[in-house]
């Protein structure tokens, strides 16, 4: 929710403009719960501290990066993983956010950054857009696998609401097994 709110704040204007330039409607942006991570090392960390979210939980879920101790002085302060990025929440089949993907605005590397593997997120087994596809149709006659987040969102904008994307990985057997639970046709 914090990322979603930021998209409509002054610091999110460039991100919202980017999404509009890419042809997305506000309705579609809200449907996919797109957001924005401001460009600061501790913006999310501070917001979650105000909401009493334990810092160690944010590290465990990959939202904060715990730098290695390279000086032998104990733990260094964790910082926000996602900064200056359009945010794509990755949901499980029940609609629970389990991870994020973020696209950098402007130049920079990596262009797309995913949450790391965690106890609840396994990149090689999850599909972006599957939850939304299942929400749009009771049964999926077919599913189209595309390359990335923007492909899924853009296709939905034009009525193709049965697209999913692997998360920067090749399509795996786990992906296919998951899809064949919901459809007989995978393209």
Secondary structure, DSSP 8 states (H G I E B T S, - for coil): -HHHHHHTSGGGHHHHHHHHHTT--HHHHHHTT-EEE-S-TTHHHHHHHHTT--HHHHHHTTSEE----SSSSS----EES--SEEEEEEE-TTS-EEEEEEEESSS-S-SEEE---BTTB-GGG--BTHHHHHHH-SS-S-BEEESSHHHHHHHHHTT---EEE-SSS---HHHHHHHTTT-S-B-
